[in-house]
Amino acid sequence: MTRSLAPSARSLLSARAVFILDSEGSRLIAKYYSDDYPTLKEQKPLETALFAKTKKGNDEVILFDSHVVVYRKSGDVYLYVVGYEDENELVLGYLLSALNESLNLALGQVDKQTIMQNYDQVVLVLDETVDNGIILDSNPHDIISRVTKHETGEVSDEALMTALRIAEEQFGMRPRDIFGRSGFLL
């Protein structure tokens, strides 16, 4: 977790938390990126209060207890992005849209059952979108491209060449020593 930083010391593109609640306000997934809410005991009241305030609205931005919160109902779930009170709500809105669109691309639909059945994909989408509170990407196609690479274990030629270079440096082995003259693994 990161420490809560003064506005001048933190990134302009950051979030305090991202979470998804079901239609009854129960947590499906949550990622907190500041020390303001270190345990479930501190996190649950925020989630409960936000759900109570937002369950009747749709696609809104609110200022709640010194947080800028953007949220959206998608299927039978609510997606929330919580930012610092001085955070740009448009940036948080882009993050929310990217998350929603990426989940739609990855899962086909965003609802409680699909999220629970594909929890690993949801976590990957979230991790490829936000890392330690810093917004990494807001392009759903780029996010899904990276998630798909994680799932397939796809290795690029560049990664393979780097691995071979490291093997040569670390172990004194050249690709010829590993693959032989024929190019096949020995």
Solvent accessible surface area in square Angstrom, and as a share of the most:
residue,aa,sasa,rsa
1,M,128,0.57
2,T,37,0.21
3,R,178,0.65
4,S,53,0.34
5,L,82,0.41
6,A,58,0.45
7,P,83,0.52
8,S,111,0.72
9,A,69,0.53
10,R,33,0.12
11,S,41,0.26
12,L,151,0.75
13,L,84,0.42
14,S,6,0.04
15,A,2,0.02
16,R,34,0.12
17,A,1,0.00
18,V,1,0.00
19,F,1,0.00
20,I,3,0.02
21,L,0,0.00
22,D,6,0.03
23,S,62,0.40
24,E,147,0.66
25,G,9,0.08
26,S,49,0.32
27,R,80,0.29
28,L,15,0.08
29,I,4,0.02
30,A,22,0.17
31,K,57,0.24
32,Y,17,0.06
33,Y,17,0.07
34,S,1,0.01
35,D,49,0.26
36,D,54,0.28
37,Y,31,0.12
38,P,72,0.46
39,T,68,0.40
40,L,107,0.53
41,K,169,0.71
42,E,72,0.32
43,Q,15,0.07
44,K,85,0.36
45,P,78,0.49
46,L,10,0.05
47,E,0,0.00
48,T,73,0.43
49,A,41,0.32
50,L,0,0.00
51,F,20,0.08
52,A,64,0.49
53,K,120,0.51
54,T,1,0.00
55,K,90,0.38
56,K,185,0.78
57,G,25,0.24
58,N,88,0.45
59,D,84,0.43
60,E,76,0.34
61,V,77,0.44
62,I,35,0.18
63,L,122,0.61
64,F,36,0.15
65,D,104,0.54
66,S,58,0.38
67,H,5,0.02
68,V,11,0.07
69,V,0,0.00
70,V,3,0.01
71,Y,7,0.03
72,R,55,0.20
73,K,83,0.35
74,S,16,0.10
75,G,55,0.53
76,D,57,0.29
77,V,0,0.00
78,Y,10,0.04
79,L,0,0.00
80,Y,0,0.00
81,V,0,0.00
82,V,0,0.00
83,G,0,0.00
84,Y,19,0.07
85,E,107,0.48
86,D,81,0.42
87,E,10,0.04
88,N,75,0.38
89,E,80,0.36
90,L,121,0.60
91,V,29,0.16
92,L,0,0.00
93,G,23,0.22
94,Y,141,0.54
95,L,1,0.00
96,L,7,0.03
97,S,28,0.18
98,A,2,0.01
99,L,1,0.01
100,N,17,0.09
101,E,85,0.38
102,S,0,0.00
103,L,0,0.00
104,N,58,0.30
105,L,90,0.45
106,A,25,0.19
107,L,25,0.12
108,G,63,0.60
109,Q,100,0.45
110,V,7,0.04
111,D,29,0.15
112,K,81,0.35
113,Q,121,0.54
114,T,15,0.09
115,I,0,0.00
116,M,99,0.44
117,Q,127,0.56
118,N,42,0.22
119,Y,91,0.35
120,D,99,0.51
121,Q,36,0.16
122,V,1,0.01
123,V,38,0.22
124,L,45,0.22
125,V,0,0.00
126,L,3,0.01
127,D,58,0.30
128,E,24,0.11
129,T,0,0.00
130,V,2,0.01
131,D,80,0.42
132,N,76,0.39
133,G,4,0.03
134,I,72,0.36
135,I,23,0.12
136,L,94,0.47
137,D,26,0.13
138,S,57,0.37
139,N,64,0.33
140,P,17,0.11
141,H,129,0.57
142,D,64,0.33
143,I,0,0.00
144,I,33,0.17
145,S,54,0.35
146,R,79,0.29
147,V,3,0.02
148,T,61,0.35
149,K,103,0.43
150,H,104,0.46
151,E,83,0.37
152,T,90,0.52
153,G,50,0.48
154,E,110,0.49
155,V,101,0.58
156,S,65,0.42
157,D,116,0.60
158,E,139,0.62
159,A,51,0.39
160,L,86,0.43
161,M,120,0.54
162,T,52,0.30
163,A,55,0.43
164,L,22,0.11
165,R,122,0.45
166,I,77,0.39
167,A,18,0.14
168,E,75,0.34
169,E,118,0.53
170,Q,127,0.56
171,F,144,0.60
172,G,59,0.57
173,M,77,0.35
174,R,112,0.41
175,P,51,0.32
176,R,115,0.42
177,D,63,0.33
178,I,39,0.20
179,F,52,0.22
180,G,16,0.15
181,R,203,0.74
182,S,80,0.52
183,G,50,0.48
184,F,155,0.65
185,L,132,0.65
186,L,162,0.80
